[in-house]
Amino acid sequence: MPSQRSGLDAPQAEQPHHKRNRRTTDGTTPPQTTRRTGPDQDRHHPRQHPPPPQRQQVAGWVHDTVSRRTDAEFELIDLRDHPLPHLDEPLGAMHGHYQHAHTRAWATRIASFDGFVMVTAEYNRSTSGVLKNALDHLYAEWQNKAAGFVSYGVAGGARAAEQLRLICGALHTAAMSQQVTLSLTTEFEHYTTLKPAAHSATALDTLLDQIVAWSTALAPLRDASRAAV
């Protein structure tokens, strides 16, 4: 099988990715935030908050699992390392004319992958704004690739995963039927320490199998799209 690359997106989503064919994990980490300390201050001072322990543990669990596979190459993408502003491109992503350096850098990163494992928490029945913003910045770079979801929350993050399915449909990204839902009440000790059940580990293996298979199957469409540019 050809070498494949996938990505893990953290802290909303953790995504393992593999190389040509490459997959990504969209984890979602909140971007750097700013605040004013006084009315006469003319500068914002960034402050970095440590990520929630659940995010790091879920992303780490997924990454440890994918690192044992030999059918694809995976990388971890932490959105804290790609601090995108609120969508600020003058044209919609579907036009592909990215004006800002941060968007072009993000596009280059995502274009190099063939599939994604998105790790996400659930916030108010949806995924995080940070992950949604990262998805909305691009269009063609997501197309004809496979995506799977590992979610966590009180209800396992299932509603966040459903939101991501709708988004992936609009981006022409194939969403896998298998998903992993980790409940804070049953798979985290004291709501903070991840203790994944055996059925969750099995579900993750199945999800990864699907992502590798679909990313491989979609390769001719990706190649045709690149040739048409």
The 8 nearest C-alpha neighbors of each residue, nearest first, counted from 0:
[[1, 2, 70, 3, 215, 71, 20, 211],
 [2, 0, 3, 20, 19, 215, 71, 70],
 [1, 3, 20, 19, 71, 18, 0, 4],
 [20, 4, 2, 18, 21, 19, 71, 17],
 [17, 21, 18, 3, 5, 22, 72, 20],
 [16, 22, 17, 6, 4, 23, 21, 73],
 [23, 16, 15, 24, 5, 7, 22, 14],
 [14, 24, 15, 8, 6, 13, 75, 23],
 [25, 26, 24, 13, 9, 7, 14, 12],
 [26, 10, 13, 8, 27, 12, 77, 11],
 [27, 9, 11, 26, 28, 12, 54, 13],
 [27, 119, 12, 10, 26, 9, 120, 118],
 [118, 26, 11, 13, 119, 117, 9, 8],
 [26, 8, 118, 9, 12, 14, 7, 24],
 [24, 7, 116, 13, 15, 8, 117, 25],
 [7, 6, 14, 16, 24, 23, 73, 5],
 [5, 6, 22, 23, 17, 15, 73, 4],
 [4, 5, 21, 72, 16, 18, 73, 22],
 [4, 21, 19, 17, 3, 20, 72, 5],
 [20, 18, 3, 21, 4, 2, 113, 112],
 [19, 3, 21, 4, 18, 113, 2, 17],
 [4, 18, 17, 20, 112, 22, 113, 5],
 [5, 16, 114, 23, 21, 17, 6, 4],
 [6, 16, 24, 22, 115, 5, 7, 15],
 [14, 7, 8, 6, 25, 23, 15, 116],
 [8, 24, 26, 117, 14, 12, 13, 7],
 [9, 8, 12, 13, 27, 25, 10, 11],
 [11, 10, 26, 28, 9, 12, 78, 130],
 [27, 29, 10, 78, 79, 9, 11, 30],
 [28, 30, 129, 79, 27, 31, 78, 10],
 [31, 29, 82, 79, 32, 28, 129, 78],
 [30, 32, 47, 45, 46, 82, 29, 33],
 [33, 31, 45, 46, 30, 47, 34, 29],
 [34, 32, 45, 44, 43, 46, 31, 35],
 [33, 35, 43, 44, 36, 45, 32, 46],
 [36, 34, 43, 37, 40, 44, 33, 42],
 [35, 37, 34, 40, 38, 43, 44, 39],
 [36, 38, 40, 39, 35, 41, 34, 42],
 [37, 39, 40, 36, 35, 41, 42, 34],
 [40, 38, 37, 41, 36, 35, 42, 43],
 [39, 41, 37, 38, 42, 35, 36, 43],
 [40, 42, 39, 43, 35, 38, 37, 36],
 [43, 41, 40, 44, 35, 34, 36, 39],
 [44, 42, 33, 35, 34, 45, 41, 40],
 [43, 45, 33, 34, 42, 46, 35, 36],
 [46, 44, 33, 32, 43, 31, 47, 34],
 [47, 45, 32, 33, 31, 48, 44, 34],
 [46, 48, 31, 49, 45, 32, 30, 33],
 [47, 49, 50, 46, 31, 32, 29, 51],
 [48, 50, 51, 47, 52, 29, 28, 46],
 [51, 49, 48, 52, 54, 28, 55, 29],
 [50, 52, 53, 54, 49, 55, 10, 191],
 [53, 51, 55, 54, 56, 50, 191, 192],
 [54, 52, 56, 51, 55, 191, 57, 193],
 [55, 53, 10, 57, 56, 52, 51, 58],
 [54, 56, 58, 52, 53, 57, 59, 51],
 [55, 57, 59, 53, 58, 54, 60, 52],
 [58, 56, 60, 54, 59, 55, 53, 61],
 [57, 59, 13, 55, 61, 56, 60, 62],
 [58, 60, 56, 62, 57, 61, 55, 63],
 [61, 59, 57, 63, 58, 62, 56, 64],
 [62, 60, 64, 58, 59, 63, 57, 65],
 [61, 63, 59, 65, 64, 60, 66, 58],
 [64, 62, 60, 66, 61, 65, 59, 67],
 [63, 65, 61, 62, 66, 67, 60, 68],
 [64, 66, 62, 67, 68, 63, 61, 73],
 [67, 65, 63, 64, 68, 62, 73, 72],
 [68, 66, 65, 64, 69, 63, 62, 70],
 [69, 67, 65, 66, 70, 71, 64, 72],
 [68, 70, 71, 67, 72, 66, 65, 2],
 [71, 69, 68, 72, 3, 2, 0, 211],
 [72, 70, 3, 17, 69, 4, 2, 73],
 [17, 71, 73, 4, 18, 3, 5, 16],
 [74, 72, 16, 17, 5, 15, 4, 6],
 [75, 73, 16, 6, 15, 7, 5, 76],
 [74, 76, 7, 15, 6, 24, 14, 77],
 [77, 75, 8, 7, 24, 9, 25, 78],
 [78, 76, 9, 79, 26, 80, 8, 28],
 [77, 79, 81, 28, 80, 27, 9, 26],
 [78, 80, 28, 30, 77, 81, 82, 29],
 [79, 81, 78, 77, 82, 76, 30, 28],
 [80, 82, 78, 79, 83, 105, 77, 30],
 [83, 81, 30, 79, 80, 78, 84, 31],
 [82, 84, 81, 85, 101, 133, 30, 102],
 [85, 83, 86, 82, 87, 132, 30, 101],
 [86, 84, 87, 83, 132, 129, 136, 133],
 [85, 87, 84, 88, 136, 132, 135, 83],
 [86, 88, 85, 89, 84, 99, 136, 90],
 [87, 89, 90, 86, 98, 97, 91, 99],
 [90, 88, 87, 91, 98, 97, 86, 96],
 [91, 89, 88, 92, 94, 96, 97, 93],
 [90, 92, 93, 94, 88, 89, 95, 96],
 [91, 93, 137, 138, 94, 95, 136, 90],
 [92, 94, 138, 91, 95, 139, 137, 90],
 [95, 93, 92, 96, 91, 90, 97, 138],
 [94, 96, 92, 93, 97, 139, 138, 91],
 [97, 95, 94, 98, 90, 92, 91, 93],
 [96, 98, 95, 99, 103, 102, 88, 92],
 [97, 99, 96, 88, 100, 102, 103, 89],
 [100, 98, 102, 101, 97, 103, 88, 87],
 [99, 101, 103, 102, 104, 98, 97, 105],
 [100, 102, 104, 99, 103, 105, 83, 81],
 [103, 101, 105, 99, 104, 100, 106, 97],
 [102, 104, 106, 100, 105, 101, 97, 107],
 [105, 103, 101, 107, 106, 102, 100, 108],
 [104, 106, 102, 108, 103, 107, 101, 109],
 [107, 105, 103, 109, 108, 104, 110, 102],
 [106, 108, 104, 110, 105, 109, 103, 111],
 [109, 107, 105, 106, 110, 111, 104, 112],
 [108, 110, 106, 111, 107, 112, 140, 105],
 [109, 111, 140, 107, 112, 108, 106, 141],
 [110, 112, 109, 108, 21, 107, 113, 19],
 [113, 21, 111, 22, 4, 5, 110, 109],
 [112, 114, 21, 22, 20, 144, 214, 5],
 [22, 115, 113, 145, 5, 144, 23, 146],
 [114, 23, 116, 146, 22, 24, 6, 14],
 [14, 117, 115, 24, 147, 7, 15, 146],
 [116, 118, 12, 25, 14, 13, 24, 148],
 [12, 13, 119, 117, 149, 26, 11, 9],
 [11, 12, 120, 118, 150, 10, 117, 26],
 [119, 121, 151, 11, 150, 156, 152, 126],
 [120, 122, 156, 159, 126, 125, 152, 124],
 [121, 123, 125, 124, 126, 127, 120, 159],
 [122, 124, 125, 121, 126, 159, 158, 127],
 [125, 123, 158, 122, 121, 159, 126, 156],
 [124, 126, 159, 122, 121, 123, 158, 162],
 [127, 125, 159, 121, 122, 120, 119, 128],
 [128, 126, 129, 130, 11, 122, 131, 125],
 [127, 129, 131, 130, 132, 126, 29, 133],
 [130, 128, 132, 127, 131, 29, 133, 27],
 [129, 131, 133, 27, 132, 127, 128, 11],
 [132, 130, 128, 134, 133, 129, 135, 127],
 [131, 133, 135, 129, 130, 134, 128, 136],
 [134, 132, 130, 131, 136, 135, 129, 83],
 [133, 135, 131, 132, 136, 137, 130, 138],
 [136, 134, 132, 137, 133, 131, 138, 92],
 [135, 137, 133, 134, 92, 132, 86, 102],
 [138, 136, 92, 135, 134, 140, 106, 139],
 [137, 139, 92, 93, 140, 141, 170, 142],
 [140, 138, 142, 141, 137, 93, 95, 170],
 [139, 141, 110, 138, 142, 109, 137, 106],
 [142, 140, 139, 138, 172, 170, 144, 143],
 [141, 143, 171, 172, 139, 144, 140, 170],
 [144, 142, 172, 221, 217, 171, 220, 141],
 [143, 145, 114, 172, 113, 142, 214, 173],
 [144, 146, 114, 173, 214, 210, 172, 213],
 [147, 145, 115, 174, 114, 116, 173, 175],
 [146, 148, 116, 175, 174, 117, 115, 178],
 [149, 147, 117, 178, 116, 118, 160, 150],
 [148, 150, 179, 118, 180, 178, 117, 119],
 [151, 149, 156, 119, 180, 120, 118, 181],
 [150, 152, 156, 155, 181, 120, 180, 182],
 [153, 151, 155, 156, 183, 154, 182, 121],
 [152, 154, 183, 182, 155, 184, 156, 151],
 [155, 153, 152, 156, 182, 157, 183, 151],
 [156, 154, 182, 181, 180, 151, 152, 157],
 [155, 157, 151, 152, 121, 150, 159, 154],
 [156, 158, 160, 155, 159, 180, 161, 154],
 [157, 159, 161, 160, 124, 156, 125, 162],
 [160, 158, 125, 126, 121, 162, 156, 161],
 [161, 159, 163, 157, 158, 162, 148, 164],
 [162, 160, 158, 164, 163, 159, 157, 165],
 [161, 163, 159, 165, 160, 164, 125, 158],
 [164, 162, 166, 160, 161, 165, 167, 159],
 [165, 163, 161, 167, 162, 166, 174, 168],
 [166, 164, 168, 162, 163, 167, 169, 161],
 [165, 167, 163, 169, 168, 164, 170, 162],
 [168, 166, 172, 170, 164, 169, 165, 163],
 [167, 169, 165, 171, 166, 170, 172, 164],
 [168, 170, 166, 167, 171, 165, 172, 164],
 [169, 171, 167, 168, 172, 142, 138, 141],
 [172, 170, 142, 168, 169, 143, 167, 173],
 [171, 173, 167, 142, 144, 170, 143, 145],
 [172, 174, 145, 146, 144, 171, 175, 167],
 [175, 173, 146, 147, 145, 164, 172, 167],
 [174, 176, 147, 177, 146, 173, 209, 210],
 [177, 175, 178, 174, 147, 206, 209, 148],
 [178, 176, 206, 175, 205, 202, 179, 147],
 [177, 179, 148, 149, 206, 176, 147, 180],
 [178, 180, 149, 202, 203, 150, 199, 148],
 [181, 179, 155, 150, 151, 149, 156, 157],
 [182, 180, 155, 151, 186, 150, 183, 179],
 [183, 181, 155, 153, 184, 152, 185, 186],
 [182, 184, 153, 187, 190, 152, 186, 185],
 [183, 185, 182, 186, 187, 190, 153, 188],
 [184, 186, 182, 183, 187, 188, 181, 190],
 [187, 185, 194, 195, 182, 183, 193, 181],
 [186, 188, 193, 190, 192, 183, 194, 191],
 [187, 189, 192, 190, 191, 193, 186, 194],
 [190, 188, 191, 187, 192, 184, 183, 193],
 [191, 189, 187, 183, 188, 184, 192, 193],
 [190, 192, 189, 187, 53, 188, 193, 52],
 [193, 191, 188, 187, 190, 194, 189, 53],
 [192, 194, 187, 186, 195, 56, 188, 191],
 [193, 195, 186, 187, 192, 196, 188, 185],
 [196, 194, 186, 193, 199, 197, 200, 181],
 [195, 197, 199, 198, 194, 186, 200, 185],
 [196, 198, 200, 199, 201, 195, 202, 194],
 [197, 199, 201, 196, 200, 202, 195, 203],
 [200, 198, 202, 196, 201, 197, 195, 203],
 [201, 199, 203, 197, 202, 198, 204, 196],
 [202, 200, 198, 204, 199, 203, 197, 205],
 [201, 203, 199, 205, 200, 204, 179, 198],
 [202, 204, 206, 200, 205, 201, 179, 199],
 [203, 205, 201, 207, 206, 202, 208, 200],
 [206, 204, 208, 202, 203, 207, 209, 201],
 [205, 207, 203, 209, 177, 208, 204, 202],
 [208, 206, 210, 204, 209, 205, 203, 211],
 [209, 207, 205, 211, 206, 210, 212, 204],
 [210, 208, 212, 206, 207, 211, 213, 205],
 [209, 211, 207, 213, 212, 208, 145, 214],
 [210, 212, 214, 208, 209, 213, 215, 207],
 [213, 211, 209, 215, 210, 214, 208, 216],
 [214, 212, 216, 210, 215, 211, 209, 145],
 [215, 213, 211, 217, 145, 216, 212, 144],
 [214, 216, 212, 213, 218, 217, 211, 20],
 [215, 217, 213, 214, 218, 212, 219, 220],
 [216, 218, 214, 220, 215, 219, 143, 213],
 [217, 219, 221, 215, 220, 216, 222, 214],
 [220, 218, 222, 221, 217, 223, 216, 215],
 [221, 219, 223, 222, 218, 217, 224, 143],
 [222, 220, 218, 224, 223, 219, 143, 225],
 [221, 223, 219, 225, 220, 224, 218, 226],
 [224, 222, 220, 226, 221, 225, 219, 227],
 [223, 225, 221, 227, 222, 226, 220, 228],
 [226, 224, 222, 227, 228, 223, 221, 220],
 [225, 227, 223, 224, 228, 222, 221, 220],
 [228, 226, 224, 225, 223, 222, 221, 220],
 [227, 225, 226, 224, 223, 222, 139, 95]]
